[in-house]
């Protein structure tokens, strides 16, 4: 039998966590003893994730991340279930379009920003009001290396992630000293969300990474666990690039 760790006393709210990177982060925080609320659009997938993570320590709240009502309900349910919300991880994101930015449908661009940026701000406001303004805590925004450099054919996504990185420093400045706010910028992580970037050509895609492989959700889970721990108590307003060394190949040869 697997013995669960003792409760840490801390509580995390992780958006978009029924699978992929969000689920990997939830696994890491549950493994150290946190209680966790996860959100996601698909109620059935969310229920499966809660059962797999441990329904004695994890709850799920289904809804669309960009809707203010869902943001409020998720924070309210977390407070009702656990009495606090120490850590917010803004992971929910979308990238519904692949193609040149000159042909980008502006309505699609608006959807990308609503889900990737505005929802993160909304959740940050909600957790601030509910707990963090008085009690402190951390926020981790899941950005992307696409927000740090041009990314052909996923321009809207990259622009939204650049905005999320700037949102991180804005929140870090305004929420200090109570709340530390940082971002993680992953390279390509093997998830259903990113499958179009490597499916059928994983070896070729991995060859661009000095560490010789694509990321997996636990790579980001470990980074998020660090940024929400006491080991990072003097770190705020930073973007941690977790990319297997991909940017090492950007130098002039």
Secondary structure, DSSP 4 states (H G I P E B T S, - for coil): -PPPPPP-S-EEEESS-SSHHHHHHHHHHHHTT-EEEEEES-HHHHHHHHHHH-TTTEEEEES-TT-HHHHHHHHHHHHHHHS---EEEE--------B-GGG--HHHHHHHHIIIIIHHHHHHHHHIIIIIHHH-EEEEEE--GGGTS--TTBHHHHHHHHHHHHHHHHHHHHHTTTEEEEEEEE--BSSSTTGGGTTT-HHHHHTTSTTSS-B-HHHHHHHHHHHTSGGGTT--S-EEEESTTGGGGGS--
